[in-house]
């Protein structure tokens, strides 16, 4: 029972859910709300994050005096 599920892209997940009878009900930001066509109790949220948005949320380098000096010099 050590088999892992394959890593899928969000578009692949949406395509598989649509084949299973789900439709995109709404979007909120970068998340798609998906519901089943006949049984509205079945619902899934699929995050549609891309590489750019993940990089934007990455932690910044800790501030150092060298980084602060470089930023200040750019302002001059």
N, C-alpha and C positions, 0 to 999 in steps of 0.2 A: 504494500500500500504506500510505497514511497514515490509513486509516479507524480510528477508535478504537471500542472496545466501549462500549456504554452503561453508565452507572453504575446498578447494581442494588441494591436493598435485600436484606438477608439472607433475608427471607421469600420474595422472588422467586427467589433463587438456590436455596433449598430446594425450592420448588415445581417449578422447572425440573429439578432433579436427580431428584425423585420421578417426574416424567413420563418421565425417561430410565432409570428402573429402579433408582434408589437408595433406600435406606431409612436412617432415623436409627438408628445402631447404639448410640451412647452420647453423653452430654454430660459435659463437664469444665468446670466454671465457666460461662463464657459462650460456649464453643465446642462446636459439634455435630460429632460424628464420624459421617460418612455413608459407607456401603458399598453396593456393587452387590448386587442380590438373588442373582445367580447366580455372579458372578465376584468373590470376596472379595479378590482382589488389587487391585481398583479401589477406592480410598478417597479421601475429600476431607474436609478440616476447614473448617467454615464458622464464622467469628466472628460472634456475635450481639451486638455492642456497640451500645448505644443512646446517645443524646445525653448523657444524664445521666452514664453511666460515663466517657464521653470527657472531659466537663468535670471530673470528679473527678480524672482523671489529668493535667489541664493543669498546666503549671508555675505555681507560686505567684509572686506579686509579690516582688521582692527586698526583704528586710527593710530598713527605713529607721528612723531614730530616731523619726520622726513616727508610723509604724505601731506601733512598740513602745510609745510613750507612750500611744496610744489604747487599746491592749490592756491596759496596766497600769491606766489610769484606770477601765476597765470592771470590774476586779476590786475596786476600792474601794467 
